[in-house]
Amino acid sequence: MQENIQQYLDKAQVLIEALPYIQRFNRKIIVVKYGGSAMVDEELKRQVIEDVTLLKLVGFKPIIVHGGGKEISRWVGKVGMEPQFINGLRITDTDTMEVVEMVLGKVNKSLVQLVEELGVRAIGISGKDGGLLKVDKKLSGGEDIGFVGEVKKVNAEILYDLLEKDFLPIVCPVGLDDEYNTYNINADDAACAIARAVQAEKLAFLTDIEGVYKDPDDPKTLISELRVEEAQELMKEGYIGGGMLPKLQNCIDAIENGVSRVHILDGRIAHCLLLEIFTNKGIGTAILGGEESRYYNGEQ
């Protein structure tokens, strides 16, 4: 009996620990960039959506921006085309763009369905809808990589309207240029642009790594908290490389443009969003600007 009571007390303690975070972020916008393995594994997918739905129900205003790279590559292969990349960016010709838009649309509506099943109203929109994401052509190291866009303008009013009406927006990273051509947008870039435009309190990246390491080959060097100046220093000194480099640069840009904090999380860990946002320990890397502190109840 005593053991049972302790279990309930432990649960109560978890809820109490979450209280200052719920108070701090009540009615605040949080942008979640959803990608990586957590999109492919059905169990993880459901857990991520449960996390975001819970955030919504306790008073946060979440916006999901999703990718679909692995699924796109699978479908590109299915139709007999060879996926091609330059500097980590997918070369997107007209035929590939057709597949990209089809797959992202399918992913978008599957996420809407999951959220609706959990009793929260969701609306899936593309960056083409209402001119949400206007883009210019993006070059990679001076090379033309086809219909890949760089976000130049976000029509934030659409998102504000949906949030005001109590919907959870789920954004598909496709946009239009000034001539109304369709462009694929890197989901990290789209999430950052949206977070800046809506002055999000938080931006969370779900990735396939545990966070930022000082030495990528040594798991013990995981950095749980990083100031912008420290992140810039690590980049300058050459500690950050590969796919983490543009991701970290995106994080810095977001904070310098009004986002309070950015989290890089391992989406392969069940309920990683809740663990990072509602507990004192956190599990990923939190990148902070100004005098921001990670914790809200005096514990550091």
Secondary structure, DSSP 8 states (H G I E B T S, - for coil): -HHHHHHHHHHHHHHHHHHHHHHHHTT-EEEEEE-GGGGTSHHHHHHHHHHHHHHHHTT-EEEEEE--HHHHHHHHHHTT----EETTEE-B-HHHHHHHHHHHHHHHHHHHHHHHHTT--EEEEETTGGG-EEEEEEEETTEEEEEEEEEEEE-HHHHHHHHHTT-EEEEE-EEE-TT--EEEE-HHHHHHHHHHHTT-SEEEEEESSSSEESSTT-GGGEESEEEHHHHHHHHHTT---TTHHHHHHHHHHHHHTT--EEEEEETTSTTHHHHHHHSSS-SSEEEE-TT--S-SSS--
